[in-house]
Amino acid sequence: MAPGVKLFAAFDTVADAVSLASMAVYCASGKSAVFSVKAVDATKTAMVDVLTGGTIGQSMAGQRVVCSYQTYPAAKGLNDNQAGNSGLYIESSDGALKLMVSPTTSGGASSAADTGSYLQGVSGWVEYPVAIPIGQNDTLSVMAGL
């Protein structure tokens, strides 16, 4: 930290509906960014850089992601009805899947009845044994299932 550095935070309450998907990435060069979007039921939605509004390809082209932290604060998880998928994912411009990682919920179960309905206790922090290269037209997406 240094004078002039700003800290931004976003909050989304745990709910049974679509929620705010977020992923913070850190690259081998030391560059980092946070991507976020409100997930949409059964619809692929590109996540955008919270500072620039760009896709992961626009914001991080030429970088190699070495670790990330991802959250999705829905009480029943990202893919409750199987109409979406169970992770945040990076695709190349030709549709090749480069990465899929499950987010953690933020805060745990909303009631005792919810304890088995999502990936409870899963850490959102992931260090990749092989860095994920980011191309100019890559996208980071989420597809929820209510």
CORQUIKA-V534673 format. One record per backbone hydrogen bond with DSSP energy under -0.5 kcal/mol. NH is the residue of the N-H (numbers start at 0). CO is the residue of the C=O. Records with the same first field share a line. If there is no record, write none. Layout:
BEGIN
NH = CO, CO
END
This chain:
BEGIN
4 = 1
14 = 72
20 = 18, 36
21 = 70
22 = 34
23 = 68
24 = 32
25 = 66
26 = 30
27 = 63
29 = 26
32 = 24
34 = 22
35 = 47
36 = 20
38 = 18, 36
39 = 42
41 = 143
42 = 39
44 = 141
46 = 139
47 = 35
48 = 53
49 = 33
52 = 48
56 = 137
58 = 54
59 = 55
60 = 56
61 = 133
62 = 59
64 = 131
65 = 25
66 = 25
67 = 125
68 = 23
69 = 123
70 = 21
71 = 103
72 = 19
73 = 71
74 = 14
75 = 14
76 = 73
79 = 144
80 = 144
81 = 78
84 = 142
87 = 100
88 = 140
89 = 98
90 = 138
91 = 95
94 = 91
97 = 89
98 = 89
100 = 87
103 = 69
106 = 104
113 = 110
114 = 111
116 = 113
119 = 117
121 = 118
125 = 67
127 = 65, 125
131 = 64
132 = 130
133 = 62
134 = 132
137 = 134
138 = 90
140 = 88, 138
141 = 44
143 = 39
144 = 77
END
